[in-house]
Amino acid sequence: MNNELKIILHEYSYKCADGCCDNYGTITYVNGVDLPFHDQDADNILKQVLEYLGYDVTIEHSWDIR
């Protein structure tokens, strides 16, 4: 079984006319569907893709600090 996925990570950055503010993020598309979280957080991007595909997702972090 080969279900092909097309994932597009579209990064954007906009400045207001007077240059005092920035708006930026990443829009994630899966097979043409715009997913709801438009940010650059890898956790959100990964989680929303997997949830869109029907998975129950928990993401945990671990660190090796020496």
C-alpha positions as CSV (number, residue, x, y, z in Angstrom):
1,M,0.0,0.0,0.0
2,N,1.5,3.3,-1.1
3,N,-0.6,6.3,0.0
4,E,1.3,9.3,-1.3
5,L,1.2,12.5,0.8
6,K,2.2,15.9,-0.5
7,I,3.2,18.1,2.4
8,I,4.0,21.8,1.8
9,L,5.6,24.0,4.4
10,H,4.9,27.5,3.2
11,E,6.9,30.1,5.2
12,Y,5.7,33.7,5.2
13,S,6.9,37.0,6.7
14,Y,5.0,40.3,6.4
15,K,5.9,43.8,7.8
16,C,3.3,46.5,8.4
17,A,3.6,49.6,6.3
18,D,5.5,51.7,8.9
19,G,7.9,48.8,9.7
20,C,7.0,48.6,13.4
21,C,5.7,45.1,13.4
22,D,6.3,41.6,11.9
23,N,4.0,38.8,11.2
24,Y,5.6,35.4,10.3
25,G,4.9,31.7,10.4
26,T,4.6,28.5,8.5
27,I,1.5,27.3,6.8
28,T,1.3,23.5,6.6
29,Y,-0.6,21.9,3.7
30,V,-1.3,18.2,3.4
31,N,-2.6,17.1,0.0
32,G,-3.9,20.7,-0.5
33,V,-5.6,21.1,2.9
34,D,-4.5,24.1,4.9
35,L,-4.0,23.0,8.5
36,P,-5.0,25.3,11.3
37,F,-1.8,26.2,13.1
38,H,0.3,28.8,11.2
39,D,3.4,29.0,13.2
40,Q,7.0,27.8,13.1
41,D,6.8,25.4,16.1
42,A,8.0,22.0,14.9
43,D,5.9,20.3,17.6
44,N,2.7,21.9,16.2
45,I,3.6,21.2,12.6
46,L,4.3,17.5,13.3
47,K,1.4,17.0,15.6
48,Q,-1.2,18.6,13.3
49,V,0.0,16.5,10.3
50,L,-0.2,13.3,12.3
51,E,-3.6,14.2,13.7
52,Y,-4.9,15.1,10.3
53,L,-3.8,11.5,9.3
54,G,-5.9,10.1,12.1
55,Y,-3.3,9.4,14.8
56,D,-3.6,10.2,18.5
57,V,-0.4,12.1,19.2
58,T,1.7,12.9,22.2
59,I,5.0,14.5,21.7
60,E,7.6,14.4,24.5
61,H,11.0,16.0,24.7
62,S,14.1,14.7,26.3
63,W,17.5,16.3,26.6
64,D,21.0,15.0,27.1
65,I,22.7,17.7,29.2
66,R,26.2,17.0,30.3
